[in-house]
Amino acid sequence: MLGYLVGALFVGDFALGRIDAAKLGSTWWRALFMVLAIVVIALVDGVPVLGPIATGMLFLAGLGAFTRRAWAGFRNDAVPGVSG
């Protein structure tokens, strides 16, 4: 579940950045676009054959991103390209 949520957060942030990058600082806009991304991911998952492959890849990417960020925080290192 964590991989899907991190993946949905990425997809939502990507879409919001394309529409209005100034709103990326707003928690409410980011939450709204994450919910919209979850809906879109659920719709894509319903596509035969390619849907499960796409959502599986998104899951793995989200899980990898979370693990990388958590490991960097655990080691107290900065992740290149990640602010926080």
Backbone atoms as SQL, in Angstrom:
CREATE TABLE atoms (id INTEGER PRIMARY KEY, chain TEXT, resi INTEGER, resn TEXT, atom TEXT, x REAL, y REAL, z REAL);
INSERT INTO atoms VALUES
  (1, 'A', 1, 'MET', 'N', 0.824, -1.192, 0.000),
  (2, 'A', 1, 'MET', 'CA', 0.000, 0.000, 0.000),
  (3, 'A', 1, 'MET', 'C', 0.872, 1.261, 0.000),
  (4, 'A', 2, 'LEU', 'N', 1.973, 1.201, 0.713),
  (5, 'A', 2, 'LEU', 'CA', 2.853, 2.362, 0.803),
  (6, 'A', 2, 'LEU', 'C', 3.419, 2.742, -0.563),
  (7, 'A', 3, 'GLY', 'N', 3.796, 1.747, -1.343),
  (8, 'A', 3, 'GLY', 'CA', 4.319, 2.012, -2.675),
  (9, 'A', 3, 'GLY', 'C', 3.301, 2.695, -3.567),
  (10, 'A', 4, 'TYR', 'N', 2.036, 2.273, -3.466),
  (11, 'A', 4, 'TYR', 'CA', 0.980, 2.899, -4.263),
  (12, 'A', 4, 'TYR', 'C', 0.752, 4.350, -3.835),
  (13, 'A', 5, 'LEU', 'N', 0.774, 4.601, -2.541),
  (14, 'A', 5, 'LEU', 'CA', 0.555, 5.971, -2.065),
  (15, 'A', 5, 'LEU', 'C', 1.690, 6.903, -2.465),
  (16, 'A', 6, 'VAL', 'N', 2.928, 6.439, -2.354),
  (17, 'A', 6, 'VAL', 'CA', 4.057, 7.274, -2.766),
  (18, 'A', 6, 'VAL', 'C', 4.017, 7.489, -4.278),
  (19, 'A', 7, 'GLY', 'N', 3.663, 6.443, -5.023),
  (20, 'A', 7, 'GLY', 'CA', 3.515, 6.581, -6.469),
  (21, 'A', 7, 'GLY', 'C', 2.405, 7.552, -6.836),
  (22, 'A', 8, 'ALA', 'N', 1.277, 7.483, -6.121),
  (23, 'A', 8, 'ALA', 'CA', 0.172, 8.408, -6.366),
  (24, 'A', 8, 'ALA', 'C', 0.567, 9.833, -6.013),
  (25, 'A', 9, 'LEU', 'N', 1.336, 9.999, -4.960),
  (26, 'A', 9, 'LEU', 'CA', 1.823, 11.332, -4.602),
  (27, 'A', 9, 'LEU', 'C', 2.704, 11.891, -5.714),
  (28, 'A', 10, 'PHE', 'N', 3.565, 11.053, -6.287),
  (29, 'A', 10, 'PHE', 'CA', 4.412, 11.488, -7.391),
  (30, 'A', 10, 'PHE', 'C', 3.568, 11.880, -8.595),
  (31, 'A', 11, 'VAL', 'N', 2.603, 11.038, -8.962),
  (32, 'A', 11, 'VAL', 'CA', 1.757, 11.325, -10.121),
  (33, 'A', 11, 'VAL', 'C', 0.958, 12.605, -9.884),
  (34, 'A', 12, 'GLY', 'N', 0.405, 12.770, -8.692),
  (35, 'A', 12, 'GLY', 'CA', -0.346, 13.983, -8.368),
  (36, 'A', 12, 'GLY', 'C', 0.524, 15.226, -8.406),
  (37, 'A', 13, 'ASP', 'N', 1.718, 15.141, -7.835),
  (38, 'A', 13, 'ASP', 'CA', 2.640, 16.287, -7.865),
  (39, 'A', 13, 'ASP', 'C', 3.072, 16.615, -9.284),
  (40, 'A', 14, 'PHE', 'N', 3.285, 15.573, -10.088),
  (41, 'A', 14, 'PHE', 'CA', 3.680, 15.797, -11.475),
  (42, 'A', 14, 'PHE', 'C', 2.570, 16.529, -12.229),
  (43, 'A', 15, 'ALA', 'N', 1.327, 16.076, -12.067),
  (44, 'A', 15, 'ALA', 'CA', 0.198, 16.720, -12.750),
  (45, 'A', 15, 'ALA', 'C', -0.006, 18.148, -12.242),
  (46, 'A', 16, 'LEU', 'N', 0.071, 18.352, -10.941),
  (47, 'A', 16, 'LEU', 'CA', -0.099, 19.694, -10.379),
  (48, 'A', 16, 'LEU', 'C', 1.011, 20.622, -10.847),
  (49, 'A', 17, 'GLY', 'N', 2.214, 20.125, -10.930),
  (50, 'A', 17, 'GLY', 'CA', 3.330, 20.934, -11.418),
  (51, 'A', 17, 'GLY', 'C', 3.145, 21.357, -12.860),
  (52, 'A', 18, 'ARG', 'N', 2.528, 20.485, -13.653),
  (53, 'A', 18, 'ARG', 'CA', 2.254, 20.822, -15.055),
  (54, 'A', 18, 'ARG', 'C', 1.142, 21.857, -15.173),
  (55, 'A', 19, 'ILE', 'N', 0.173, 21.798, -14.281),
  (56, 'A', 19, 'ILE', 'CA', -0.963, 22.720, -14.347),
  (57, 'A', 19, 'ILE', 'C', -0.607, 24.071, -13.736),
  (58, 'A', 20, 'ASP', 'N', -0.108, 24.052, -12.488),
  (59, 'A', 20, 'ASP', 'CA', 0.248, 25.297, -11.806),
  (60, 'A', 20, 'ASP', 'C', 1.313, 24.991, -10.754),
  (61, 'A', 21, 'ALA', 'N', 2.558, 25.191, -11.101),
  (62, 'A', 21, 'ALA', 'CA', 3.673, 24.845, -10.219),
  (63, 'A', 21, 'ALA', 'C', 3.670, 25.657, -8.922),
  (64, 'A', 22, 'ALA', 'N', 3.050, 26.831, -8.927),
  (65, 'A', 22, 'ALA', 'CA', 3.021, 27.661, -7.721),
  (66, 'A', 22, 'ALA', 'C', 2.186, 27.011, -6.621),
  (67, 'A', 23, 'LYS', 'N', 1.247, 26.135, -6.983),
  (68, 'A', 23, 'LYS', 'CA', 0.384, 25.496, -5.989),
  (69, 'A', 23, 'LYS', 'C', 1.031, 24.276, -5.335),
  (70, 'A', 24, 'LEU', 'N', 2.246, 23.913, -5.745),
  (71, 'A', 24, 'LEU', 'CA', 2.922, 22.774, -5.131),
  (72, 'A', 24, 'LEU', 'C', 3.247, 23.018, -3.654),
  (73, 'A', 25, 'GLY', 'N', 3.259, 24.266, -3.229),
  (74, 'A', 25, 'GLY', 'CA', 3.515, 24.587, -1.834),
  (75, 'A', 25, 'GLY', 'C', 2.295, 24.407, -0.950),
  (76, 'A', 26, 'SER', 'N', 1.133, 24.214, -1.542),
  (77, 'A', 26, 'SER', 'CA', -0.108, 24.076, -0.788),
  (78, 'A', 26, 'SER', 'C', -0.396, 22.602, -0.495),
  (79, 'A', 27, 'THR', 'N', -0.561, 22.289, 0.768),
  (80, 'A', 27, 'THR', 'CA', -0.858, 20.913, 1.168),
  (81, 'A', 27, 'THR', 'C', -2.204, 20.462, 0.629),
  (82, 'A', 28, 'TRP', 'N', -3.185, 21.352, 0.614),
  (83, 'A', 28, 'TRP', 'CA', -4.525, 20.992, 0.151),
  (84, 'A', 28, 'TRP', 'C', -4.539, 20.653, -1.329),
  (85, 'A', 29, 'TRP', 'N', -3.853, 21.426, -2.145),
  (86, 'A', 29, 'TRP', 'CA', -3.794, 21.129, -3.576),
  (87, 'A', 29, 'TRP', 'C', -3.070, 19.809, -3.822),
  (88, 'A', 30, 'ARG', 'N', -1.999, 19.571, -3.095),
  (89, 'A', 30, 'ARG', 'CA', -1.260, 18.321, -3.259),
  (90, 'A', 30, 'ARG', 'C', -2.110, 17.123, -2.840),
  (91, 'A', 31, 'ALA', 'N', -2.872, 17.267, -1.761),
  (92, 'A', 31, 'ALA', 'CA', -3.748, 16.181, -1.303),
  (93, 'A', 31, 'ALA', 'C', -4.852, 15.912, -2.326),
  (94, 'A', 32, 'LEU', 'N', -5.436, 16.979, -2.863),
  (95, 'A', 32, 'LEU', 'CA', -6.485, 16.824, -3.876),
  (96, 'A', 32, 'LEU', 'C', -5.948, 16.090, -5.096),
  (97, 'A', 33, 'PHE', 'N', -4.772, 16.485, -5.565),
  (98, 'A', 33, 'PHE', 'CA', -4.216, 15.844, -6.749),
  (99, 'A', 33, 'PHE', 'C', -3.752, 14.423, -6.460),
  (100, 'A', 34, 'MET', 'N', -3.386, 14.116, -5.225),
  (101, 'A', 34, 'MET', 'CA', -3.048, 12.748, -4.881),
  (102, 'A', 34, 'MET', 'C', -4.298, 11.870, -4.937),
  (103, 'A', 35, 'VAL', 'N', -5.418, 12.382, -4.439),
  (104, 'A', 35, 'VAL', 'CA', -6.675, 11.631, -4.501),
  (105, 'A', 35, 'VAL', 'C', -7.088, 11.421, -5.959),
  (106, 'A', 36, 'LEU', 'N', -6.960, 12.467, -6.775),
  (107, 'A', 36, 'LEU', 'CA', -7.274, 12.328, -8.195),
  (108, 'A', 36, 'LEU', 'C', -6.348, 11.304, -8.860),
  (109, 'A', 37, 'ALA', 'N', -5.082, 11.294, -8.467),
  (110, 'A', 37, 'ALA', 'CA', -4.139, 10.322, -9.021),
  (111, 'A', 37, 'ALA', 'C', -4.514, 8.905, -8.616),
  (112, 'A', 38, 'ILE', 'N', -5.000, 8.717, -7.397),
  (113, 'A', 38, 'ILE', 'CA', -5.439, 7.389, -6.958),
  (114, 'A', 38, 'ILE', 'C', -6.600, 6.910, -7.815),
  (115, 'A', 39, 'VAL', 'N', -7.531, 7.810, -8.128),
  (116, 'A', 39, 'VAL', 'CA', -8.663, 7.459, -8.981),
  (117, 'A', 39, 'VAL', 'C', -8.174, 7.079, -10.381),
  (118, 'A', 40, 'VAL', 'N', -7.266, 7.870, -10.931),
  (119, 'A', 40, 'VAL', 'CA', -6.728, 7.580, -12.268),
  (120, 'A', 40, 'VAL', 'C', -5.975, 6.255, -12.275),
  (121, 'A', 41, 'ILE', 'N', -5.200, 6.000, -11.240),
  (122, 'A', 41, 'ILE', 'CA', -4.448, 4.738, -11.156),
  (123, 'A', 41, 'ILE', 'C', -5.414, 3.559, -11.079),
  (124, 'A', 42, 'ALA', 'N', -6.502, 3.709, -10.340),
  (125, 'A', 42, 'ALA', 'CA', -7.510, 2.642, -10.254),
  (126, 'A', 42, 'ALA', 'C', -8.152, 2.393, -11.616),
  (127, 'A', 43, 'LEU', 'N', -8.400, 3.458, -12.372),
  (128, 'A', 43, 'LEU', 'CA', -8.966, 3.294, -13.715),
  (129, 'A', 43, 'LEU', 'C', -7.968, 2.618, -14.655),
  (130, 'A', 44, 'VAL', 'N', -6.709, 3.020, -14.573),
  (131, 'A', 44, 'VAL', 'CA', -5.672, 2.410, -15.419),
  (132, 'A', 44, 'VAL', 'C', -5.496, 0.937, -15.065),
  (133, 'A', 45, 'ASP', 'N', -5.643, 0.596, -13.805),
  (134, 'A', 45, 'ASP', 'CA', -5.492, -0.789, -13.366),
  (135, 'A', 45, 'ASP', 'C', -6.555, -1.690, -13.990),
  (136, 'A', 46, 'GLY', 'N', -7.672, -1.118, -14.398),
  (137, 'A', 46, 'GLY', 'CA', -8.742, -1.902, -15.019),
  (138, 'A', 46, 'GLY', 'C', -8.493, -2.239, -16.472),
  (139, 'A', 47, 'VAL', 'N', -7.489, -1.646, -17.078),
  (140, 'A', 47, 'VAL', 'CA', -7.162, -1.944, -18.476),
  (141, 'A', 47, 'VAL', 'C', -6.530, -3.337, -18.539),
  (142, 'A', 48, 'PRO', 'N', -7.044, -4.201, -19.388),
  (143, 'A', 48, 'PRO', 'CA', -6.488, -5.559, -19.448),
  (144, 'A', 48, 'PRO', 'C', -5.011, -5.563, -19.839),
  (145, 'A', 49, 'VAL', 'N', -4.251, -6.410, -19.229),
  (146, 'A', 49, 'VAL', 'CA', -2.839, -6.706, -19.433),
  (147, 'A', 49, 'VAL', 'C', -1.935, -5.520, -19.083),
  (148, 'A', 50, 'LEU', 'N', -2.060, -4.396, -19.770),
  (149, 'A', 50, 'LEU', 'CA', -1.161, -3.267, -19.535),
  (150, 'A', 50, 'LEU', 'C', -1.445, -2.541, -18.224),
  (151, 'A', 51, 'GLY', 'N', -2.681, -2.535, -17.769),
  (152, 'A', 51, 'GLY', 'CA', -3.029, -1.852, -16.521),
  (153, 'A', 51, 'GLY', 'C', -2.294, -2.400, -15.311),
  (154, 'A', 52, 'PRO', 'N', -2.384, -3.717, -15.077),
  (155, 'A', 52, 'PRO', 'CA', -1.650, -4.283, -13.935),
  (156, 'A', 52, 'PRO', 'C', -0.131, -4.129, -14.050),
  (157, 'A', 53, 'ILE', 'N', 0.388, -4.164, -15.269),
  (158, 'A', 53, 'ILE', 'CA', 1.829, -3.968, -15.451),
  (159, 'A', 53, 'ILE', 'C', 2.219, -2.542, -15.077),
  (160, 'A', 54, 'ALA', 'N', 1.418, -1.562, -15.539),
  (161, 'A', 54, 'ALA', 'CA', 1.711, -0.152, -15.244),
  (162, 'A', 54, 'ALA', 'C', 1.599, 0.130, -13.748),
  (163, 'A', 55, 'THR', 'N', 0.546, -0.371, -13.109),
  (164, 'A', 55, 'THR', 'CA', 0.393, -0.116, -11.675),
  (165, 'A', 55, 'THR', 'C', 1.447, -0.871, -10.863),
  (166, 'A', 56, 'GLY', 'N', 1.856, -2.031, -11.330),
  (167, 'A', 56, 'GLY', 'CA', 2.935, -2.760, -10.657),
  (168, 'A', 56, 'GLY', 'C', 4.248, -2.006, -10.725),
  (169, 'A', 57, 'MET', 'N', 4.526, -1.424, -11.885),
  (170, 'A', 57, 'MET', 'CA', 5.748, -0.626, -12.023),
  (171, 'A', 57, 'MET', 'C', 5.671, 0.628, -11.152),
  (172, 'A', 58, 'LEU', 'N', 4.493, 1.247, -11.086),
  (173, 'A', 58, 'LEU', 'CA', 4.321, 2.419, -10.226),
  (174, 'A', 58, 'LEU', 'C', 4.522, 2.034, -8.760),
  (175, 'A', 59, 'PHE', 'N', 3.996, 0.877, -8.362),
  (176, 'A', 59, 'PHE', 'CA', 4.182, 0.388, -7.002),
  (177, 'A', 59, 'PHE', 'C', 5.664, 0.206, -6.674),
  (178, 'A', 60, 'LEU', 'N', 6.391, -0.437, -7.575),
  (179, 'A', 60, 'LEU', 'CA', 7.822, -0.661, -7.335),
  (180, 'A', 60, 'LEU', 'C', 8.601, 0.645, -7.283),
  (181, 'A', 61, 'ALA', 'N', 8.262, 1.582, -8.165),
  (182, 'A', 61, 'ALA', 'CA', 8.940, 2.884, -8.155),
  (183, 'A', 61, 'ALA', 'C', 8.638, 3.643, -6.864),
  (184, 'A', 62, 'GLY', 'N', 7.384, 3.616, -6.429),
  (185, 'A', 62, 'GLY', 'CA', 7.007, 4.291, -5.187),
  (186, 'A', 62, 'GLY', 'C', 7.676, 3.672, -3.978),
  (187, 'A', 63, 'LEU', 'N', 7.726, 2.363, -3.943),
  (188, 'A', 63, 'LEU', 'CA', 8.373, 1.683, -2.828),
  (189, 'A', 63, 'LEU', 'C', 9.872, 1.963, -2.820),
  (190, 'A', 64, 'GLY', 'N', 10.473, 1.992, -3.986),
  (191, 'A', 64, 'GLY', 'CA', 11.897, 2.308, -4.079),
  (192, 'A', 64, 'GLY', 'C', 12.196, 3.731, -3.643),
  (193, 'A', 65, 'ALA', 'N', 11.350, 4.669, -4.055),
  (194, 'A', 65, 'ALA', 'CA', 11.545, 6.071, -3.664),
  (195, 'A', 65, 'ALA', 'C', 11.405, 6.235, -2.155),
  (196, 'A', 66, 'PHE', 'N', 10.412, 5.573, -1.575),
  (197, 'A', 66, 'PHE', 'CA', 10.235, 5.657, -0.126),
  (198, 'A', 66, 'PHE', 'C', 11.431, 5.053, 0.604),
  (199, 'A', 67, 'THR', 'N', 11.888, 3.902, 0.142),
  (200, 'A', 67, 'THR', 'CA', 13.019, 3.234, 0.783),
  (201, 'A', 67, 'THR', 'C', 14.275, 4.088, 0.698),
  (202, 'A', 68, 'ARG', 'N', 14.502, 4.679, -0.467),
  (203, 'A', 68, 'ARG', 'CA', 15.687, 5.521, -0.640),
  (204, 'A', 68, 'ARG', 'C', 15.643, 6.728, 0.295),
  (205, 'A', 69, 'ARG', 'N', 14.487, 7.362, 0.382),
  (206, 'A', 69, 'ARG', 'CA', 14.345, 8.537, 1.244),
  (207, 'A', 69, 'ARG', 'C', 14.459, 8.148, 2.721),
  (208, 'A', 70, 'ALA', 'N', 13.849, 7.027, 3.092),
  (209, 'A', 70, 'ALA', 'CA', 13.916, 6.578, 4.486),
  (210, 'A', 70, 'ALA', 'C', 15.347, 6.201, 4.858),
  (211, 'A', 71, 'TRP', 'N', 16.054, 5.535, 3.958),
  (212, 'A', 71, 'TRP', 'CA', 17.432, 5.141, 4.239),
  (213, 'A', 71, 'TRP', 'C', 18.321, 6.368, 4.382),
  (214, 'A', 72, 'ALA', 'N', 18.113, 7.365, 3.537),
  (215, 'A', 72, 'ALA', 'CA', 18.914, 8.592, 3.642),
  (216, 'A', 72, 'ALA', 'C', 18.623, 9.304, 4.968),
  (217, 'A', 73, 'GLY', 'N', 17.362, 9.324, 5.389),
  (218, 'A', 73, 'GLY', 'CA', 17.014, 9.933, 6.668),
  (219, 'A', 73, 'GLY', 'C', 17.579, 9.158, 7.834),
  (220, 'A', 74, 'PHE', 'N', 17.591, 7.833, 7.717),
  (221, 'A', 74, 'PHE', 'CA', 18.141, 6.984, 8.764),
  (222, 'A', 74, 'PHE', 'C', 19.638, 7.215, 8.913),
  (223, 'A', 75, 'ARG', 'N', 20.312, 7.367, 7.780),
  (224, 'A', 75, 'ARG', 'CA', 21.753, 7.611, 7.798),
  (225, 'A', 75, 'ARG', 'C', 22.070, 9.072, 8.013),
  (226, 'A', 76, 'ASN', 'N', 21.040, 9.929, 7.996),
  (227, 'A', 76, 'ASN', 'CA', 21.181, 11.366, 8.177),
  (228, 'A', 76, 'ASN', 'C', 21.963, 11.997, 7.026),
  (229, 'A', 77, 'ASP', 'N', 21.765, 11.459, 5.830),
  (230, 'A', 77, 'ASP', 'CA', 22.388, 11.984, 4.618),
  (231, 'A', 77, 'ASP', 'C', 21.313, 12.666, 3.780),
  (232, 'A', 78, 'ALA', 'N', 21.749, 13.537, 2.917),
  (233, 'A', 78, 'ALA', 'CA', 20.827, 14.156, 1.978),
  (234, 'A', 78, 'ALA', 'C', 20.759, 13.293, 0.721),
  (235, 'A', 79, 'VAL', 'N', 19.562, 13.134, 0.176),
  (236, 'A', 79, 'VAL', 'CA', 19.394, 12.430, -1.074),
  (237, 'A', 79, 'VAL', 'C', 19.548, 13.427, -2.199),
  (238, 'A', 80, 'PRO', 'N', 20.429, 13.163, -3.154),
  (239, 'A', 80, 'PRO', 'CA', 20.594, 14.109, -4.267),
  (240, 'A', 80, 'PRO', 'C', 19.284, 14.292, -5.008),
  (241, 'A', 81, 'GLY', 'N', 18.914, 15.545, -5.202),
  (242, 'A', 81, 'GLY', 'CA', 17.688, 15.862, -5.933),
  (243, 'A', 81, 'GLY', 'C', 16.434, 15.848, -5.080),
  (244, 'A', 82, 'VAL', 'N', 16.546, 15.554, -3.791),
  (245, 'A', 82, 'VAL', 'CA', 15.379, 15.520, -2.911),
  (246, 'A', 82, 'VAL', 'C', 15.570, 16.568, -1.836),
  (247, 'A', 83, 'SER', 'N', 14.638, 17.492, -1.757),
  (248, 'A', 83, 'SER', 'CA', 14.699, 18.483, -0.692),
  (249, 'A', 83, 'SER', 'C', 13.800, 18.048, 0.437),
  (250, 'A', 84, 'GLY', 'N', 14.123, 18.415, 1.605),
  (251, 'A', 84, 'GLY', 'CA', 13.232, 18.031, 2.673),
  (252, 'A', 84, 'GLY', 'C', 13.879, 18.204, 3.952);
